Amino acid sequence: MKPNRDYFASSEHHQTLLHAFLTLKNTDDIGVTCVTNKGEVSTSWSTLVQRAQRRAHWLQRQGLAAEQTIGLALPNDTLFIECFFACWMLGCIPVPLARPGLLGPQSLERTRHIATDAGLQQLLCPQEDHTQYDPLGDIVQCMPVQPLTEADSPKAPIVDIPITPESIGLIQYTSGSTSRPKGVVLTHKNLITNCNKMSEEYPFGQQESFSSWLPFYHDMGLIAELLTVVSLGLPFYLMEPLTFLQDPFIWLESLSRHRCTLAVAPNFALAHCVRRITETQLDQLDLRTLRALYLGAEPISEVAVKDFTERFQRTGLTPNVIGSAYGLAECTVGVSRSQSSQGLHFDTVDREQLAQGKAVYVESDDAMDTKKIACVGKIYSEHYGIIVDDEGHEVEERTVGELWVRGPSVMKGYWNNDKATKEVLVTRDGQRWLKTGDLAYFAKGELYICGRNKDLLIIRGKNYHPEDIERAAEQIELIRSGQTVAFSIPGDATEEIVIVCETAAPVSEHSSLAQKVKGHINTQVGLKVKHVELQPPRTIPKTTSGKRQRRLVRTIWMKMRGHV
């Protein structure tokens, strides 16, 4: 299968992404290549369109009909793609789900909540996962997805598509980093608009291709990658998240060998590659064709970016390849993005002033007195953003407040949850705005994200972001990167700081390690930590997208100590 082609499709003239997908019915020279540790399997877009049509007839015979909600707990491969678009062909509403076990003990409980909340008619899963859903039998019917046979071939292709731009295209459940997951209702117009906005300013050439390991149950993997690839008709190199986590070289080697030009990843992926890739493996990589690696989904660390670019410089990777993006499920996925090929820009601000709500630029690089915040670019065209204070008044540049956005990518609302919808969708000057819950500021028209409003720590009247405390702790040897959670608890005179960290260090070393963590946080952030809780690896719960569940960890910590 060819790694590139001489033209690219455009979804701008299509009503929906399903219409864009169907136009790929004659594209047989490029498609999706599934990469594993055992090899690769390529499938052309034309074959995937045919499979999706056959799958739609199969689902129809199982009783699926328009406007039904259908859970998709499927692998990160072509099976998910054919079932997803088959649902759209029938006018069904897909609800992506994590497969059992991917999120630890949380997986089944999360699926139970979503199945109940979304009123799932069916849950599609691979045959090997079927029995794991037996405990949910009283809530939803689980349907193993069998291989297609000749009998599943349609007598005629589907012509009448029972969807419009205003139809519900997807229910994307939030990761639940600060609350229980809610179903974000996205229309087909939301989806195609956001995909177009994410790609409109990127200078696409004649040899573009996308590589991804992000899960389809998360909006970055599904919308920012899969659906955007479909909208452009690009070659797509795909793998399971677990494949990357177990061996990131497989992803990097695929990028290198297939001369991929585009990729998206969370910040932690950079540190994971730096930590796991050997010198011998480095010598096998050629990343000169990689033109853009966008970071999103979590705060961006300057240290992680610098370590990654320096480590992989010998592969031909240049710092200007690294870009940044910001978004949230309630705005489909994307809100802003840095300009391509210009690299990342970090704003150095006074830490004391930031605690007072002012982002004052300073020249100093003193880690004790300053904080570096990544620029996430300008808001997409036809979308707008403002920063407001606690009373809802717009504030001036370099003043920290809550980010509100509006535009055609903003969700319809939360599924069957009017109360939650009214809390985040508000009217201002006759316009419909989304309250993101993120603290941010603008500088020269570009956006900078400081953290989550609900996660903010207020100590002696000053505002502190838990990310700063967590990053300081992770600089200590033996503390696992990305596996720390900071929060506050009531104290005698003021709030007290607690940080929970994962470590593989023996218990005999925990006392001295905890003291090192306390001392370093005091030096770097200027805060005295009351409690350092050390836990073994893989014990701190995270969301489906790998975000830290600070409120959940806090609740567990308080309950373990007899607090309500």
C-alpha positions as CSV (number, residue, x, y, z in Angstrom):
1,M,0.0,0.0,0.0
2,K,1.4,3.4,-1.0
3,P,2.4,5.6,1.9
4,N,1.1,8.8,0.3
5,R,-0.9,10.1,-2.6
6,D,-1.0,13.2,-4.8
7,Y,-4.2,14.7,-3.5
8,F,-6.3,14.9,-0.4
9,A,-10.0,14.7,0.1
10,S,-11.8,17.7,1.7
11,S,-14.8,17.3,4.0
12,E,-15.8,21.0,3.7
13,H,-18.3,20.3,0.9
14,H,-19.8,17.2,2.7
15,Q,-22.8,17.3,5.0
16,T,-21.3,14.9,7.5
17,L,-18.2,12.8,8.0
18,L,-20.1,9.8,7.0
19,H,-20.6,11.4,3.6
20,A,-16.8,12.1,3.5
21,F,-16.2,8.4,4.5
22,L,-18.4,7.1,1.7
23,T,-16.4,9.2,-0.9
24,L,-13.4,7.0,-0.1
25,K,-15.2,3.9,-1.7
26,N,-12.8,4.0,-4.7
27,T,-9.6,4.8,-2.7
28,D,-7.9,1.5,-2.9
29,D,-4.2,2.6,-2.8
30,I,-4.1,3.9,0.8
31,G,-6.0,3.2,4.0
32,V,-5.4,2.0,7.5
33,T,-2.3,-0.1,8.6
34,C,-2.6,-1.8,12.0
35,V,0.8,-2.1,13.6
36,T,1.5,-4.7,16.3
37,N,4.6,-6.3,17.9
38,K,4.1,-9.2,15.5
39,G,3.8,-7.3,12.2
40,E,1.4,-5.1,10.2
41,V,-1.9,-5.6,8.3
42,S,-3.1,-3.0,5.8
43,T,-6.6,-2.4,4.7
44,S,-7.6,0.1,1.9
45,W,-10.2,2.8,2.5
46,S,-12.3,1.3,-0.2
47,T,-12.3,-2.1,1.6
48,L,-13.3,-0.4,4.9
49,V,-16.2,1.3,3.2
50,Q,-17.4,-2.0,1.9
51,R,-17.0,-3.7,5.3
52,A,-18.9,-0.9,7.0
53,Q,-21.8,-1.3,4.6
54,R,-21.8,-5.1,5.2
55,R,-21.6,-4.5,9.0
56,A,-24.5,-2.1,8.8
57,H,-26.7,-4.8,7.2
58,W,-25.5,-7.2,9.9
59,L,-26.4,-4.8,12.7
60,Q,-29.8,-4.1,11.1
61,R,-30.6,-7.8,11.2
62,Q,-29.7,-7.8,15.0
63,G,-32.5,-5.2,15.5
64,L,-30.5,-2.0,15.6
65,A,-32.4,1.1,14.3
66,A,-32.0,4.8,14.0
67,E,-31.5,7.0,17.1
68,Q,-30.6,4.0,19.3
69,T,-27.5,4.4,21.5
70,I,-24.9,1.7,20.8
71,G,-21.9,1.1,23.0
72,L,-18.6,0.3,21.2
73,A,-16.1,-1.5,23.4
74,L,-13.8,-2.6,20.5
75,P,-10.1,-2.8,19.8
76,N,-8.1,0.1,18.3
77,D,-8.2,-1.4,14.8
78,T,-10.3,-1.6,11.7
79,L,-13.1,-3.5,13.5
80,F,-13.9,-0.4,15.5
81,I,-13.8,1.7,12.3
82,E,-16.2,-0.5,10.4
83,C,-18.7,-0.7,13.3
84,F,-18.5,3.0,14.0
85,F,-19.4,4.0,10.5
86,A,-21.9,1.2,10.2
87,C,-23.8,2.7,13.2
88,W,-23.9,6.0,11.4
89,M,-25.2,4.3,8.2
90,L,-28.2,3.1,10.3
91,G,-28.7,6.5,12.0
92,C,-27.6,5.0,15.4
93,I,-25.7,7.0,18.0
94,P,-22.3,5.4,18.9
95,V,-21.0,5.6,22.4
96,P,-17.2,4.7,22.5
97,L,-16.2,2.7,25.6
98,A,-12.9,1.4,27.0
99,R,-12.5,-2.4,26.9
100,P,-12.6,-4.2,30.2
101,G,-9.4,-4.2,32.2
102,L,-7.9,-1.2,30.3
103,L,-8.6,1.1,33.2
104,G,-8.1,-1.4,36.0
105,P,-11.0,-2.1,38.5
106,Q,-12.7,1.1,37.2
107,S,-13.4,-0.2,33.8
108,L,-16.5,-2.2,34.5
109,E,-18.0,0.3,37.0
110,R,-17.5,3.1,34.4
111,T,-19.2,1.0,31.7
112,R,-22.1,0.3,34.1
113,H,-22.6,4.0,34.7
114,I,-22.4,4.8,31.0
115,A,-24.7,2.0,29.9
116,T,-27.3,3.1,32.4
117,D,-26.9,6.8,31.7
118,A,-26.9,6.5,27.9
119,G,-29.6,3.9,27.9
120,L,-27.5,1.6,25.6
121,Q,-29.6,-0.7,23.4
122,Q,-26.6,-2.9,22.6
123,L,-22.9,-3.1,23.5
124,L,-20.6,-4.3,20.8
125,C,-17.4,-6.1,21.8
126,P,-15.0,-8.7,20.5
127,Q,-15.8,-12.3,21.1
128,E,-12.9,-12.7,23.7
129,D,-14.4,-10.0,25.9
130,H,-18.0,-11.2,25.9
131,T,-18.1,-13.0,29.2
132,Q,-16.4,-10.1,31.1
133,Y,-19.7,-8.1,30.6
134,D,-21.8,-10.8,32.2
135,P,-22.2,-8.7,35.4
136,L,-23.9,-6.0,33.3
137,G,-26.5,-8.4,31.8
138,D,-29.3,-6.7,33.7
139,I,-28.5,-3.4,32.2
140,V,-27.5,-3.9,28.6
141,Q,-27.3,-6.7,26.0
142,C,-23.8,-7.5,25.0
143,M,-23.3,-8.5,21.4
144,P,-20.1,-10.2,20.3
145,V,-19.0,-8.9,16.9
146,Q,-18.5,-11.9,14.7
147,P,-16.4,-12.0,11.5
148,L,-18.4,-11.1,8.4
149,T,-19.5,-13.8,6.1
150,E,-20.8,-13.8,2.5
151,A,-24.3,-13.8,3.8
152,D,-23.6,-10.4,5.3
153,S,-22.9,-8.9,1.9
154,P,-25.6,-6.3,1.1
155,K,-27.7,-6.8,-2.0
156,A,-27.2,-3.1,-2.7
157,P,-25.1,-0.4,-1.1
158,I,-26.7,1.9,1.4
159,V,-27.9,5.0,-0.4
160,D,-30.4,6.7,1.9
161,I,-28.4,8.0,4.9
162,P,-30.8,8.7,7.8
163,I,-28.7,11.5,9.3
164,T,-28.4,15.3,8.9
165,P,-25.9,17.8,10.2
166,E,-28.1,18.5,13.1
167,S,-28.6,14.8,14.0
168,I,-26.7,13.5,17.1
169,G,-23.5,11.9,15.8
170,L,-21.8,10.8,19.0
171,I,-22.1,10.7,22.8
172,Q,-18.6,11.2,24.1
173,Y,-18.3,10.6,27.9
174,T,-16.0,12.9,29.7
175,S,-12.9,11.5,31.4
176,G,-14.3,12.4,34.8
177,S,-11.2,14.1,36.2
178,T,-13.3,16.3,38.5
179,S,-16.7,14.6,38.5
180,R,-18.5,11.5,37.4
181,P,-18.4,11.1,33.6
182,K,-21.1,12.9,31.7
183,G,-22.3,12.2,28.2
184,V,-21.3,15.0,25.8
185,V,-23.8,15.2,23.0
186,L,-22.1,16.1,19.7
187,T,-24.0,16.6,16.4
188,H,-22.7,15.7,13.0
189,K,-22.2,19.4,12.4
190,N,-20.1,19.7,15.5
191,L,-17.9,16.8,14.4
192,I,-17.2,17.9,10.8
193,T,-16.7,21.5,11.7
194,N,-14.1,20.7,14.4
195,C,-12.2,18.3,12.1
196,N,-12.2,21.0,9.4
197,K,-11.0,23.7,11.9
198,M,-8.2,21.4,13.2
199,S,-6.8,21.0,9.7
200,E,-7.6,24.2,7.9
201,E,-4.4,26.1,8.9
202,Y,-2.0,23.1,8.5
203,P,-0.1,23.3,5.2
204,F,-0.9,19.8,3.9
205,G,1.5,18.6,1.2
206,Q,1.5,15.6,-1.1
207,Q,3.0,13.1,1.3
208,E,1.1,13.4,4.5
209,S,0.3,10.5,6.8
210,F,-0.9,10.1,10.3
211,S,0.3,7.7,13.1
212,S,-1.6,7.1,16.3
213,W,-1.7,4.9,19.4
214,L,-4.4,6.9,21.2
215,P,-7.6,5.0,22.1
216,F,-10.8,5.5,20.2
217,Y,-12.8,5.8,23.4
218,H,-11.0,9.1,24.0
219,D,-11.8,12.2,21.9
220,M,-8.2,12.8,20.9
221,G,-7.9,9.4,19.4
222,L,-11.4,9.3,17.8
223,I,-11.9,12.8,16.6
224,A,-8.5,14.6,16.5
225,E,-7.0,11.5,14.7
226,L,-9.4,9.0,13.2
227,L,-12.2,11.3,12.0
228,T,-9.8,14.0,11.0
229,V,-7.9,11.4,8.9
230,V,-11.2,10.3,7.3
231,S,-12.1,14.0,6.5
232,L,-8.8,14.3,4.6
233,G,-8.5,10.9,3.1
234,L,-5.0,10.3,4.6
235,P,-3.0,7.1,5.2
236,F,-3.4,6.1,8.8
237,Y,-0.9,3.9,10.8
238,L,-2.7,2.7,13.9
239,M,-1.8,0.6,17.0
240,E,-3.3,-0.3,20.4
241,P,-2.4,2.0,23.4
242,L,-1.0,-1.0,25.3
243,T,1.4,-1.7,22.4
244,F,2.9,1.8,22.8
245,L,3.0,1.7,26.6
246,Q,4.7,-1.7,26.6
247,D,7.2,-0.8,23.9
248,P,7.2,2.8,22.5
249,F,9.9,1.9,20.0
250,I,7.2,0.1,17.9
251,W,5.4,3.5,17.5
252,L,8.6,5.4,16.8
253,E,9.9,2.7,14.4
254,S,6.5,2.9,12.5
255,L,6.8,6.7,12.3
256,S,10.3,6.3,10.9
257,R,9.8,3.4,8.5
258,H,6.5,4.8,7.0
259,R,7.9,8.3,6.9
260,C,4.9,9.6,8.8
261,T,4.4,13.4,9.0
262,L,1.7,13.9,11.7
263,A,1.1,12.6,15.2
264,V,-0.7,13.7,18.4
265,A,0.2,12.6,21.9
266,P,-0.2,13.6,25.6
267,N,2.8,15.1,27.4
268,F,3.6,11.9,29.3
269,A,4.4,10.1,26.0
270,L,7.5,12.1,25.6
271,A,8.9,11.2,29.0
272,H,8.0,7.5,28.3
273,C,10.0,7.5,25.0
274,V,13.0,9.2,26.6
275,R,13.0,6.6,29.4
276,R,12.5,3.5,27.4
277,I,14.3,4.0,24.1
278,T,17.9,2.6,24.0
279,E,20.9,4.0,22.3
280,T,20.8,1.1,19.8
281,Q,17.2,1.8,19.0
282,L,18.0,5.5,18.5
283,D,20.4,4.6,15.7
284,Q,17.6,2.8,13.9
285,L,15.2,5.8,13.7
286,D,14.9,8.5,11.1
287,L,12.3,11.1,12.1
288,R,13.2,13.8,9.6
289,T,9.8,13.5,7.8
290,L,7.9,14.2,11.0
291,R,6.5,17.7,10.5
292,A,4.2,18.0,13.5
293,L,3.8,16.3,16.8
294,Y,1.0,18.0,18.7
295,L,0.8,17.7,22.5
296,G,-2.6,17.9,24.2
297,A,-4.9,16.4,26.9
298,E,-2.7,17.4,29.8
299,P,-0.4,20.3,30.9
300,I,2.8,20.5,28.9
301,S,6.1,20.3,30.7
302,E,9.0,22.3,29.3
303,V,11.4,19.8,30.9
304,A,9.7,16.8,29.2
305,V,9.8,18.6,25.8
306,K,13.4,19.6,26.1
307,D,14.5,16.1,27.2
308,F,12.6,14.6,24.3
309,T,14.0,16.9,21.6
310,E,17.5,16.6,22.9
311,R,17.3,12.8,23.2
312,F,15.9,12.4,19.6
313,Q,17.9,15.1,17.9
314,R,20.2,12.5,16.3
315,T,17.2,11.0,14.6
316,G,16.7,14.2,12.6
317,L,13.9,15.5,14.9
318,T,13.9,19.3,15.3
319,P,12.4,21.3,18.2
320,N,10.1,23.2,15.9
321,V,8.2,20.0,15.2
322,I,6.7,20.0,18.7
323,G,3.4,21.9,18.8
324,S,0.6,22.4,21.3
325,A,-3.2,22.1,21.3
326,Y,-6.0,22.7,23.8
327,G,-9.5,21.4,23.8
328,L,-12.2,19.6,25.7
329,A,-15.0,17.1,24.9
330,E,-17.6,19.8,25.4
331,C,-16.2,21.7,22.4
332,T,-15.9,18.4,20.3
333,V,-12.2,18.1,21.0
334,G,-10.3,21.2,19.7
335,V,-10.4,24.8,20.7
336,S,-6.9,26.1,19.8
337,R,-3.6,25.0,18.4
338,S,-0.2,26.5,18.0
339,Q,1.0,27.3,14.4
340,S,2.7,24.4,12.7
341,S,6.5,24.3,12.4
342,Q,7.1,27.1,14.8
343,G,7.8,25.0,17.9
344,L,6.5,25.5,21.4
345,H,6.6,28.8,23.2
346,F,6.6,29.0,27.0
347,D,5.6,32.1,28.9
348,T,7.8,32.8,32.0
349,V,5.7,34.4,34.6
350,D,6.2,35.6,38.2
351,R,5.0,32.8,40.5
352,E,4.0,35.2,43.3
353,Q,1.9,37.4,40.9
354,L,0.3,34.3,39.4
355,A,-0.9,33.2,42.8
356,Q,-2.7,36.6,42.9
357,G,-4.3,36.0,39.5
358,K,-1.8,38.0,37.3
359,A,0.4,36.5,34.6
360,V,3.3,38.9,34.8
361,Y,6.1,38.2,32.3
362,V,9.6,38.1,33.7
363,E,13.1,37.5,32.2
364,S,14.3,35.3,35.1
365,D,14.5,31.5,34.8
366,D,14.7,31.0,38.6
367,A,12.4,28.0,39.2
368,M,11.6,29.2,42.7
369,D,10.3,32.6,41.6
370,T,8.9,31.8,38.2
371,K,6.6,29.4,36.3
372,K,6.7,28.4,32.7
373,I,3.3,28.0,31.0
374,A,3.0,26.6,27.4
375,C,1.2,28.7,24.8
376,V,-1.6,26.7,23.1
377,G,-2.0,29.0,20.2
378,K,-5.0,31.0,19.0
379,I,-8.7,30.1,19.1
380,Y,-9.9,28.4,15.9
381,S,-11.6,30.7,13.3
382,E,-15.3,31.2,13.8
383,H,-14.8,30.3,17.4
384,Y,-14.3,32.8,20.2
385,G,-12.8,32.8,23.7
386,I,-12.9,35.2,26.7
387,I,-11.5,35.1,30.2
388,V,-13.9,36.0,33.0
389,D,-13.6,36.6,36.7
390,D,-15.7,34.9,39.5
391,E,-18.6,37.4,38.7
392,G,-18.6,36.6,35.0
393,H,-17.0,39.9,34.0
394,E,-14.5,39.8,31.1
395,V,-10.9,40.6,32.3
396,E,-7.9,42.1,30.5
397,E,-5.0,40.3,29.0
398,R,-2.6,38.5,31.4
399,T,-5.3,38.3,34.0
400,V,-6.1,34.7,35.1
401,G,-9.8,33.7,35.1
402,E,-12.1,31.0,33.7
403,L,-12.0,30.4,29.9
404,W,-15.4,30.7,28.2
405,V,-15.7,29.7,24.5
406,R,-18.4,29.8,21.8
407,G,-18.7,28.6,18.2
408,P,-20.0,25.8,16.0
409,S,-18.0,23.1,17.8
410,V,-19.7,23.6,21.2
411,M,-21.7,20.6,22.2
412,K,-25.5,20.4,22.1
413,G,-25.5,19.6,25.9
414,Y,-25.1,16.7,28.3
415,W,-27.1,13.6,27.6
416,N,-30.3,13.6,29.7
417,N,-28.7,16.0,32.2
418,D,-30.4,19.4,32.0
419,K,-29.0,20.5,35.3
420,A,-25.4,19.9,34.3
421,T,-26.0,21.4,30.9
422,K,-27.3,24.7,32.4
423,E,-24.3,24.9,34.7
424,V,-21.9,25.1,31.8
425,L,-23.9,26.5,28.8
426,V,-24.8,30.1,29.6
427,T,-26.1,33.1,27.6
428,R,-24.0,36.3,27.5
429,D,-25.0,39.3,25.3
430,G,-27.3,37.0,23.4
431,Q,-24.6,34.5,22.6
432,R,-24.3,30.9,23.9
433,W,-21.1,30.3,25.8
434,L,-19.4,27.2,27.2
435,K,-17.8,27.6,30.6
436,T,-14.8,25.3,30.3
437,G,-13.8,25.2,34.0
438,D,-10.2,25.8,33.0
439,L,-8.1,28.7,34.4
440,A,-6.4,30.6,31.6
441,Y,-5.2,33.9,30.3
442,F,-4.5,35.6,26.9
443,A,-1.3,37.3,25.9
444,K,-1.0,39.0,22.5
445,G,-4.1,37.1,21.4
446,E,-2.7,33.6,22.3
447,L,-4.1,31.3,24.9
448,Y,-2.3,30.0,28.0
449,I,-3.9,27.3,30.3
450,C,-3.0,27.4,34.0
451,G,-5.1,24.5,35.3
452,R,-8.5,23.3,36.3
453,N,-10.7,25.7,38.4
454,K,-11.9,22.9,40.6
455,D,-8.4,21.6,41.3
456,L,-7.1,25.0,42.4
457,L,-5.4,25.0,45.8
458,I,-5.9,28.1,48.0
459,I,-3.3,28.3,50.8
460,R,-3.2,31.4,53.0
461,G,-5.1,33.4,50.4
462,K,-2.9,32.4,47.5
463,N,-3.7,30.3,44.5
464,Y,-1.5,27.3,43.7
465,H,-1.8,24.8,40.9
466,P,-1.4,21.1,41.8
467,E,0.5,20.5,38.6
468,D,3.4,22.6,40.0
469,I,3.5,20.5,43.2
470,E,3.3,17.3,41.3
471,R,6.1,18.2,38.8
472,A,8.4,19.2,41.7
473,A,7.8,15.8,43.4
474,E,8.5,13.9,40.2
475,Q,11.9,15.5,39.9
476,I,13.0,13.3,42.9
477,E,14.6,10.1,41.9
478,L,12.5,7.0,42.5
479,I,9.2,9.0,42.2
480,R,7.3,7.8,39.1
481,S,6.8,10.4,36.5
482,G,3.1,11.3,35.9
483,Q,2.1,9.2,38.9
484,T,1.6,11.8,41.6
485,V,-1.5,13.6,42.9
486,A,-1.6,16.8,45.0
487,F,-4.6,18.1,46.8
488,S,-5.5,20.0,50.0
489,I,-7.3,19.1,53.2
490,P,-8.7,21.2,56.0
491,G,-6.1,22.2,58.6
492,D,-6.2,24.0,61.9
493,A,-5.5,27.4,60.5
494,T,-5.4,27.0,56.7
495,E,-5.6,24.3,54.1
496,E,-2.8,21.7,54.3
497,I,-1.1,20.1,51.3
498,V,-1.1,16.3,50.7
499,I,0.7,14.6,47.8
500,V,0.4,11.0,46.9
501,C,3.2,9.5,44.9
502,E,3.9,6.1,43.3
503,T,7.3,4.6,43.8
504,A,9.0,1.3,43.4
505,A,11.4,2.0,46.3
506,P,11.3,-0.5,49.2
507,V,9.3,0.5,52.2
508,S,12.4,0.8,54.3
509,E,13.3,3.9,52.2
510,H,9.9,5.6,52.3
511,S,10.6,7.8,55.2
512,S,13.8,9.4,53.8
513,L,12.2,9.6,50.3
514,A,9.2,11.5,51.7
515,Q,11.5,14.0,53.4
516,K,13.2,14.6,50.0
517,V,9.9,15.2,48.4
518,K,8.8,17.7,51.1
519,G,12.1,19.6,50.9
520,H,12.2,19.8,47.1
521,I,8.6,21.0,46.9
522,N,9.4,23.7,49.5
523,T,12.4,24.8,47.5
524,Q,10.7,24.7,44.1
525,V,7.2,25.9,44.9
526,G,7.5,27.6,48.2
527,L,5.0,25.4,50.0
528,K,5.3,23.2,53.0
529,V,3.7,19.8,52.4
530,K,2.0,18.3,55.4
531,H,1.6,14.7,54.2
532,V,3.6,12.7,51.6
533,E,1.8,9.3,50.9
534,L,4.0,6.8,49.0
535,Q,2.2,4.0,47.2
536,P,3.4,1.1,45.0
537,P,3.2,1.4,41.2
538,R,-0.1,1.3,39.4
539,T,-2.3,2.2,42.4
540,I,-3.2,5.8,41.8
541,P,-6.5,5.9,39.8
542,K,-6.6,7.9,36.5
543,T,-9.3,8.7,34.0
544,T,-9.8,7.0,30.6
545,S,-7.4,9.6,29.1
546,G,-4.7,9.2,31.7
547,K,-5.6,12.3,33.6
548,R,-5.1,12.5,37.4
549,Q,-8.2,12.0,39.4
550,R,-7.4,14.4,42.2
551,R,-10.8,14.6,43.7
552,L,-11.2,10.8,43.8
553,V,-7.7,10.3,45.3
554,R,-8.6,13.0,47.9
555,T,-11.9,11.2,48.7
556,I,-10.1,7.9,49.1
557,W,-7.4,9.4,51.2
558,M,-9.9,11.1,53.5
559,K,-12.0,8.0,54.0
560,M,-9.0,5.9,54.8
561,R,-8.3,8.3,57.7
562,G,-11.9,8.4,59.0
563,H,-12.8,11.8,57.6
564,V,-16.1,12.4,55.9
